[in-house]
Amino acid sequence: MLLFLLFISFTFSLSVEPINWTRDTTYNNVVSHIYFNENSQNKYTAALRYDPSTPLAITIDMFHPKLSQKTIKVTASSVVRPQVSMSTSKLFFLNDGNVEVWNVSTASPTPLKMLTLTGVDKNSPLALLEKNFTANKPSVFLYMCKDSKIAIYDENLKLVQQTGFPCGRYMSVGNNILAVKNTTLIEIYTVGSTGALTVNTQTEITGTSESVMLDPMIVSKADIIYSVVSDQKKIQVNSPNNYKTAVFIENVTFYDNTAVSTEYAPILNSLGCFIVVGRLGAKSGVNEVAGAVTVYFDKYFTSGLTDPKRFEKMHEVNGTATYFYKGYSVAMTEDTLYVGGKVNYLTNGSLQGLSNNVTLVTQKCCTNGKCFCQEGYYYVDSVGKCLLNVAHKKNRTLVYILAGVGIGLLLLFLIIIVVIIVVMSKRNEKKKVDEESGPILVPSAEGEQPKTDDFKP
């Protein structure tokens, strides 16, 4: 009860502007959620969109780097925190406490009407884990809120366990953990091979913030927890080697003159150690609340926990019009950065403003589908670390050797030039002295005047 009253008093003290998709009329669609499962064999990215004038007609577009686009149409009776997630063969759509499932392993997605679920909490988050707990045998588990507690389901929506663990506003799964954020606390659970949860530890958002209750949180596949603190312009980072210790990505402007609500906004996503940050309310030039997206790379596996150079800014995209809310939803693959908010649905079926090619960014940090190490390193699953690439080390050593040899030859050349200049200078001085001394006088006998030596060779 005390926590509830605290939440109520906080809510009324926080002054933020709610999202209003109708304020911009230049683009006709909203992409409110984007999902890509980097652990899955399904390399499609799902983008959930609708026209603000007809929000009950929802479209889920599925994009693939090589295959044809797929599309799913949904008619909803109401829209309450719609979300989508995917396993290798199935797509899950959660809206207003109801879950629908499609088979997406075929050319045209087909609804699995026998697999539906009702009774999930209306504003429940949706977290999906697909993992090979045993070799070549992937397991899929879904985590949602039911009666304010965490409920675990399998891929066929069969209840695995109704836990007694409290649910939260945000819930996200990494590789080995599930994190739940409610208020300023983040509860961390270890995920077992049956999908069951065991308490690991908890951590807390540090410092003073008025927005922290609404701000989102995610867990990356490296089991690193990223929590937005929008009014303080930073992201808190808690890492698996010590979840109690927090470091920060600083100077992240989520909004400028207008404090925009981040509640339920999926403005964070990850790909390996890439962190995609949607700055939905940022100003761009003269455009208020245009939004923007910034991509960082977290050098967690190769730098110290508190290394000031741990987070490197890699890429940025800015909104181009007022109230675009660019970055309201985000996702990233090895080829493409997907940016939600306002987009333009064109007659040819494409979405203008959604995708941005980031191949030149990811190729520096991705090897064989794993994006955990910066250039010159490679990731080893068995030890969970980035190791220096020997070939890269040899090449770097060779470069250093060649550079040293080059510098040595340059110094030698300069020394030779200096010696030549000095020798020539002395010769010129001697010649000048000889010329200035005049003819040589030869002494004569006593009493005679000296005579000049008239010898001519």
Buried (B, 14 or more C-beta within 10 A) or exposed (E): EEEEEEEEEBEEEBEBEEBEBEBBEEBBBBBBBBBBBBBBEBBBBBBBBBBBEEBEEBBBBBBBEEEEEBEBEBEBEEBBBBBBBBBBBBBBBBBBBBBBBBBBBEEEBEBBEEBEBEEBBEBBBBBBBBBEEEEEEBBBBBBBBBEEEBBBBBBEBEEBBEBEBEBBBBBBBBBBBBBBBBBBBBBBBBBEEEBBBEEBBBBBBBEEBBBBBBBBBBBBBBBBBBBBBBBBBBBBBBBBEEBEEBBBBEEBEBBBEEBBBBBBBBBBBBBBBBBBBBBBBBBBEEBBBBBBBBBBBBBBBBBEEEEEEBBBEBBEBBBBBBBBBBBBBBBBBBBBBBBBBBBEBEEEEBBEBBBBEBEEBBEBBBBEEBBBBBEBBBBBEEEBBBEEBEEEEEEEEEEEEEEEEEEEEEEEEEEEEEEEEEEEEEEEEEEEEEEEEEEEEEEEEEEEEEEEEEEEE
